[in-house]
C-alpha cells in the first residue's frame, strides 16, 4: 500500500475524498467519475488518475454497473494518520509532559513545536473531513 501521507498530500485527492465523504453522509451509494469531474471542475483524465491512486491506497472502493463506475469512500487507511497524530494531539497528557521534561532544552522546544504543528494538521483534517478520520 502507498504511503498514506503522500496520497493525501495532493489537494485534488483531498477534494475527491471530501466529495465522496459528503456524498456518503447524504446516503449516496457511490459517485460517478462524471459527477466528480463536474463538481470539482477538473478534467476526466486527471480525476481518473487520482482515483487510481486512491484505489491503490484502498481509500476508495469502486462498484461497476455496466460501463459505469461508482466510487465510495473507504476511510480505514486514514487510521494510520490518526494513530500517528494522536500522541501530538494529546500534548497536555502527563505522559507527554513527562517525556518532554526529560529532553534537553533544544529537543524539548522541538517536541513542543512538532506537537503544535501536529495539532494544526489535526485542525486542518477536521476542517477538511469534518473530523479526524477514525476518531
Secondary structure in CASP SS format (residue, H / E / C, confidence):
PFRMAT SS
TARGET T0000
AUTHOR 0000-0000-0000
METHOD secondary structure of the structure
MODEL  1
X C 1.00
X C 1.00
X C 1.00
X H 1.00
X H 1.00
X H 1.00
X H 1.00
X H 1.00
X C 1.00
X C 1.00
X H 1.00
X H 1.00
X H 1.00
X H 1.00
X H 1.00
X H 1.00
X H 1.00
X H 1.00
X H 1.00
X H 1.00
X H 1.00
X H 1.00
X H 1.00
X H 1.00
X H 1.00
X C 1.00
X C 1.00
X C 1.00
X C 1.00
X C 1.00
X E 1.00
X E 1.00
X H 1.00
X H 1.00
X H 1.00
X H 1.00
X H 1.00
X H 1.00
X H 1.00
X H 1.00
X C 1.00
X C 1.00
X C 1.00
X H 1.00
X H 1.00
X H 1.00
X H 1.00
X H 1.00
X H 1.00
X H 1.00
X H 1.00
X H 1.00
X H 1.00
X H 1.00
X H 1.00
X H 1.00
X C 1.00
X C 1.00
X C 1.00
X E 1.00
X E 1.00
X E 1.00
X E 1.00
X E 1.00
X E 1.00
X C 1.00
X C 1.00
X E 1.00
X E 1.00
X E 1.00
X E 1.00
X E 1.00
X E 1.00
X C 1.00
X H 1.00
X H 1.00
X H 1.00
X H 1.00
X H 1.00
X H 1.00
X H 1.00
X H 1.00
X H 1.00
X H 1.00
X H 1.00
X H 1.00
X H 1.00
X H 1.00
X H 1.00
X C 1.00
X C 1.00
X C 1.00
X C 1.00
X H 1.00
X H 1.00
X H 1.00
X H 1.00
X H 1.00
X H 1.00
X H 1.00
X H 1.00
X C 1.00
X C 1.00
X C 1.00
X H 1.00
X H 1.00
X H 1.00
X H 1.00
X H 1.00
X H 1.00
X H 1.00
X H 1.00
X H 1.00
X H 1.00
X H 1.00
X H 1.00
X H 1.00
X H 1.00
X H 1.00
X H 1.00
X H 1.00
X H 1.00
X H 1.00
X H 1.00
X H 1.00
X H 1.00
X H 1.00
X H 1.00
X H 1.00
X C 1.00
X C 1.00
X C 1.00
X C 1.00
X C 1.00
X C 1.00
END
